[in-house]
Each structure stands twice: as structure tokens, then as C-alpha cells.
């Protein structure tokens, strides 16, 4: 019998331990079931945070889609503007080439027009220079020899005034 007594005592102690464990487990479960504290509160908070973050993600998605649409519109507008600018640059480049060609033509025409005038002016200047030299020599000769002067060799008054007007050499000598 002593063995039965020990076995009964052991079973009684095990039952008492199980009862205490169940009591502790019941209290823990009650804490968990309360929404104000414990895992229930944590789960409720987590559920609310998940809903809030889902709503925030949805708002952010809508904002991003709006921003992407706006950026796409701006990108298309910029592409259109770039095409316009490229067209304007091409037009300006064509106009610049045309104006450069016109400037070159104007320069060539001006040079072609001025060259004969310059040559004629150079010839007239040379003729006038020679006429001045001759006139200076004649004046010197007339001053040096006042007796030898006769009307037949007087070149200060040519016989034909019309020839003098058209010839720069004779004009210079006549002065």
C-alpha cells in the first residue's frame, strides 16, 4: 500500500499543478482577449496601422500617377518645343547662309565696281603728278629766263578749251 499512497499523492500533486497551470493560462488568455492591453491591443494597433498605411500607399499611388501624367504631358510639350526650336534653327541657318551668300555677292560687286574707278583715279593721280612736275619745271624755267618767253610757246592758254576740260593733264597745266 505504500506504493498506492505515493501514486495517489503524485497524481494529486500533478492534478494540483495542472489546475494552477490552467488558472495561469486562463488569466493570460483573458489578458490577450482584452483590446486595451496585450496581444489584442497590439493586433488592433497593427490592423489600424496596416489600414492607414494601405490608405497612404493608395494616396501616394494616385499622387504618383498624377505626377507621372503631368511629367508625360510636359515631356511631350518639351518634345514639341524642341522640334519647333530645331525648325527655327534650321530656318535661321538657311537664312544665315543666304545672307552670307548675298554679302559675298555684294562684296564682289562692290570690288568689281570700285576696281575700275580706283585704276582710273590712280591714272589721273599719276597724270596730275606728272602735270605738276611739268608745270613746276616750266614755272622755274619762266622765272629763270623771262626774256625767252613768246606767245607761240605759251602753254598756259591752250587753243582749244574743250580739249583742256576733258584732259586732266591739260587741266593741270592750264592752272
C-alpha positions in Angstrom: 0.0 0.0 0.0 2.6 2.5 0.5 3.1 2.4 -3.2 -0.6 3.4 -3.9 -0.3 6.1 -1.4 2.7 7.5 -3.2 1.0 7.2 -6.5 -2.1 8.9 -5.3 -0.1 11.7 -3.8 1.8 12.0 -7.0 -1.4 12.1 -9.1 -2.9 14.6 -6.6 0.2 16.9 -6.9 0.1 16.5 -10.7 -3.6 17.5 -10.7 -3.0 20.4 -8.4 -0.1 21.6 -10.7 -2.3 21.2 -13.8 -5.1 23.2 -12.1 -2.6 26.0 -11.2 -1.3 26.0 -14.8 -4.8 26.2 -16.2 -5.6 29.1 -13.9 -2.5 30.9 -15.1 -3.3 30.1 -18.7 -6.9 31.4 -18.2 -5.6 34.7 -16.9 -3.1 35.0 -19.8 -5.9 34.3 -22.3 -8.1 36.9 -20.7 -5.3 39.5 -20.9 -4.9 38.6 -24.6 -8.6 38.9 -25.2 -8.8 42.4 -23.8 -8.4 45.1 -26.5 -6.8 47.6 -24.2 -3.7 45.7 -23.4 -1.7 42.7 -24.5 -1.7 41.0 -27.9 -5.2 42.0 -28.7 -4.3 45.7 -28.4 -1.1 45.0 -30.5 -3.1 43.2 -33.1 -5.7 46.0 -33.2 -3.0 48.7 -33.4 -1.3 46.6 -36.2 -4.5 46.3 -38.1 -5.2 50.1 -37.8 -1.6 50.8 -38.9 -2.0 48.4 -41.8 -5.2 50.1 -42.9 -3.6 53.6 -42.5 -0.5 52.6 -44.5 -2.7 51.0 -47.2 -4.7 54.2 -47.5 -1.4 56.2 -47.5 0.0 53.9 -50.2 -3.1 54.3 -52.3 -3.0 58.1 -51.9 0.7 58.1 -52.8 0.0 55.8 -55.8 -2.7 58.3 -57.0 -0.4 61.2 -56.5 2.4 59.5 -58.3 0.2 58.6 -61.2 -0.9 62.2 -61.4 2.7 63.3 -61.3 3.7 60.8 -64.0 0.8 62.0 -66.2 1.9 65.6 -65.7 5.5 64.8 -66.4 4.5 62.9 -69.6 2.5 65.9 -70.7 5.4 68.2 -70.0 7.8 65.8 -71.8 5.6 65.8 -74.9 5.3 69.6 -74.7 9.1 69.8 -74.4 9.5 67.5 -77.4 7.1 69.7 -79.4 9.1 72.8 -78.3 12.3 71.1 -79.3 11.0 70.3 -82.7 9.9 74.0 -83.1 13.3 75.2 -81.9 15.1 72.8 -84.3 12.9 74.0 -87.1 13.7 77.7 -86.2 17.4 76.9 -86.0 17.3 75.2 -89.4 15.4 78.2 -90.8 17.9 80.7 -89.2 20.8 78.6 -90.5 19.3 78.7 -94.0 18.8 82.5 -93.8 22.3 82.9 -92.4 23.8 81.0 -95.4 21.6 83.0 -97.8 22.7 86.3 -96.2 26.3 85.3 -96.2 26.0 84.5 -99.9 24.3 87.8 -100.5 27.1 89.6 -98.5 29.7 87.8 -100.6 27.9 88.8 -103.8 27.6 92.4 -102.6 31.3 92.5 -101.7 32.3 91.0 -105.1 30.0 93.5 -106.9 31.4 96.4 -104.9 35.0 95.3 -105.6 34.2 94.9 -109.3 32.6 98.4 -109.3 35.4 100.1 -107.3 38.4 98.5 -109.1 38.0 100.4 -112.4 37.3 103.6 -110.5 40.4 103.0 -108.4 42.5 102.4 -111.6 41.1 105.4 -113.3 41.8 107.5 -110.1 45.4 106.2 -109.9 45.9 107.0 -113.6 44.5 110.5 -113.1 46.7 111.0 -110.0 49.7 109.9 -111.9 48.8 112.2 -114.8 48.3 115.1 -112.3 51.6 114.4 -110.6 53.4 114.5 -113.9 51.5 117.6 -114.9 52.5 119.3 -111.6 56.1 118.3 -112.2 56.0 119.7 -115.8 54.2 122.9 -114.5 56.8 123.3 -111.8 59.6 122.9 -114.3 58.0 125.4 -116.7 57.5 127.9 -113.9 61.1 127.5 -112.9 62.2 128.0 -116.5 60.0 131.0 -116.9 61.4 132.6 -113.7 64.9 131.7 -114.7 64.5 133.0 -118.3 62.0 135.8 -118.5 63.3 137.1 -122.0 62.8 133.9 -123.9 59.1 133.9 -123.5 56.9 134.3 -126.6 53.2 133.9 -127.1 53.6 130.9 -129.5 55.1 128.6 -126.8 52.7 129.7 -124.1 51.1 126.6 -122.8 49.1 128.2 -120.1 46.3 129.0 -122.6 45.6 126.2 -125.0 44.0 126.8 -128.3 41.0 124.6 -127.8 39.3 125.0 -124.4 37.2 121.8 -124.9 40.3 119.6 -125.1 41.5 121.1 -121.9 38.3 120.3 -120.0 38.4 116.6 -120.9 42.1 116.0 -120.4 43.3 116.1 -116.7 46.8 116.7 -117.8 45.9 119.8 -119.8 43.7 121.0 -117.0 46.6 120.8 -114.6 49.0 122.5 -116.9 46.4 125.2 -117.6 46.2 126.1 -114.0 
